Amino acid sequence: MSLLDRGPETVVIYPAGPVLPDGTRGAEGAPVAVRCRVQPVTSTEQPEPGYLDTTVYRVIARTLPAGPWARVTWRGRTWTVVGEPAHRRGSARTRHDTATIRRR
């Protein structure tokens, strides 16, 4: 067991549905709970009242069944996967997936 297998956080990933012939997306896939590590990447806070802060996090896990447009729930909030997750394929002990999430 490594830190990749027993991360302190749990995220629920709802894979994006397939692209339909008319260009829209089909229904989301079944939710998958994943143990992972979540690290902050950036945080931009606006000084003016009424603006929302934009926070981006990195999710690191052994495997992530996520892709672009996937929906993620973590700590009671909904997040979107930004771009394609990176699949790092090293040895059996070090291979892992990394995805960047942004709050919806």
C-alpha positions in Angstrom: 0.0 0.0 0.0 1.2 3.5 -0.8 0.0 7.0 -0.4 -1.7 6.6 -3.7 -3.9 3.7 -2.5 -5.1 5.2 0.8 -5.4 8.9 0.3 -7.1 11.0 3.0 -9.8 12.3 0.7 -12.7 10.7 -1.1 -14.2 12.2 -4.2 -17.2 11.0 -6.2 -16.7 11.1 -10.0 -19.7 11.2 -12.4 -18.2 10.4 -15.8 -19.5 12.5 -18.7 -21.9 10.9 -21.0 -21.1 10.0 -24.6 -21.4 12.6 -27.4 -24.7 12.2 -29.3 -25.1 12.7 -33.1 -26.6 16.1 -32.5 -23.5 17.3 -30.5 -25.1 17.2 -27.1 -24.0 14.8 -24.3 -25.9 11.7 -23.1 -26.6 10.9 -19.5 -23.8 10.8 -17.0 -22.3 7.4 -16.0 -22.7 5.8 -12.7 -20.9 7.6 -9.8 -17.6 6.2 -8.7 -16.0 6.9 -5.2 -12.2 7.2 -5.3 -9.7 7.5 -2.4 -7.2 10.2 -3.4 -5.0 13.1 -2.4 -6.2 16.6 -3.3 -3.7 19.5 -3.5 -4.4 23.2 -4.2 -3.0 24.5 -7.4 -4.1 28.1 -7.6 -6.5 30.5 -5.8 -7.6 33.8 -7.2 -9.6 36.0 -4.8 -11.2 39.1 -6.2 -11.0 42.2 -3.9 -14.4 43.5 -5.0 -17.5 42.3 -3.1 -19.8 40.2 -5.1 -17.1 38.3 -7.1 -16.5 34.6 -6.6 -13.0 33.2 -6.0 -11.7 30.7 -8.5 -9.9 27.8 -6.9 -8.2 25.0 -8.8 -7.2 21.7 -7.2 -5.1 18.7 -8.4 -6.6 15.2 -7.7 -4.0 12.4 -7.5 -5.1 8.8 -7.3 -4.1 5.3 -8.5 -6.8 5.4 -11.2 -9.3 8.2 -12.0 -12.3 7.3 -14.2 -12.6 10.9 -15.2 -12.4 12.8 -18.4 -13.2 16.3 -19.7 -16.7 17.4 -18.7 -16.8 14.9 -15.9 -18.5 16.1 -12.7 -16.8 15.7 -9.3 -18.2 16.1 -5.8 -15.8 16.7 -3.0 -16.5 18.1 0.5 -20.1 18.9 -0.4 -19.3 21.0 -3.5 -19.5 20.3 -7.2 -16.4 20.5 -9.4 -15.6 20.1 -13.1 -12.6 18.3 -14.5 -10.5 20.7 -16.5 -8.9 19.1 -19.6 -7.8 15.5 -19.9 -6.4 13.8 -16.9 -2.7 12.9 -17.0 -1.9 9.2 -16.8 1.6 8.7 -15.4 2.8 5.2 -16.2 5.9 4.4 -14.3 6.6 1.3 -12.3 3.7 -0.6 -10.6 4.4 1.3 -7.4 4.5 4.8 -8.9 1.9 4.8 -11.7 -1.0 7.1 -11.0 -3.5 9.5 -12.6 -3.7 13.3 -12.1 -6.7 15.5 -12.9 -7.3 19.2 -12.3 -10.7 20.3 -11.0 -12.3 23.7 -10.8 -15.4 24.7 -8.8 -18.6 25.0 -10.9 
